[in-house]
Amino acid sequence: MNVVDSFLAGLDPLTMLGVRELSKLRWRCRRGLLENDLMIEAFFNRYEKDLTVKVAQALYDLMDLSDNDLMDLFLKRTELTQDLYTSERQEVLDKIRK
């Protein structure tokens, strides 16, 4: 069981994140590349009050990518590959790009 499964397990995908879940998500989203951190921080500043379990899972999945791959996605140099694409991940990516 990975970190996501352990604290999101059994929660309805449409459930809003609580303080604990949001804190864990923010910690997981910390990156080594400052530019990624700045874009992710802007995402949290805009959307943290509206984050659901479903969005958190999509964001966790994106955080499994390397910093350089994330930066390429954020800057629209690349798009989600077919094996990574889900509507939830694309929605999160679109929000981060704003």
N, C-alpha and C positions, 0 to 999 in steps of 0.2 A: 504494500500500500504506500503510495507516494504522499508527499506533504499535502497536496490538494485533496486527495481522497480522504485523508485523516480528519481534516476540519470542515470539509464541505460535504462529506458523505451523508446521505440521507436527507439533505436539505432540498426543498423544492427549488428548481432552477429559477423561478421568478421571485424568490425570497430576496429581500434587500439585505445587503451585507451589514452585519453588526460591527461594532467598534473593534472587536477582537479579530474578525475576519478581514476587515479593512486594514488593520495594522499588519497582519501577516502578508497580505497582498502587497502592500507598499514595500515591505521588507524584501519580498521576493523580486520585486521589480527594480531594485537597485542594480545599476549597471556600472561597468568599468569605464565606459566611454561617456564622458560628460555630456556630449550632445544628446545621446539617448536619454540620459537622466533628465535633462531639461525638457525634452519633449514629453516624457512620461509624467513628469511633475506637472506640466501644464494640463495634461489629460486629467490627472487626479484633481487639480484645482477646479476644473470645469465640471467634472462628472461624478465626483466621489459620492455625492448624496444620492445618486441615481443608480449606483452599481448593484447589480444582482449577482446571484450565484452563477448564472449562465455566462454573464460577462466576465466574471472573475476567472472562470474556467478557461475561457478563450484567451484572456490576458496571460494566465499561467502558461498556456500552451505556447504563446508567442515568446515568452521569456526563456523557453528552452532553446531558442535560436542564439547563435553567436552575436556578439555586439555588432560586428560588421554586417552580418545578414540583416539584423534589425534596422541598422542605419539605412541600408539600401531599400528596405521596405518603407521606412518612414519618409524617405526622400523621393519615393516613387521611381527609384532606379530599377527596381524589380517589383514583381507582384507575387502574391502567394502562389506557391506551386500547387498543382492539382492534388497532391497528397496532403498538403497542409490546409487547403481551402475548406472553410466552412463559412456559412453566412455570419455566424457569431464572430469568428476571427476577423472577417472582412469588415464587419461593423466596428469592431474595436480599432482596427487599423485605420479606418476612415476617420474616426474620432481623434485619434492621435495625430493624424496628418493635418487636421484643421488648425 
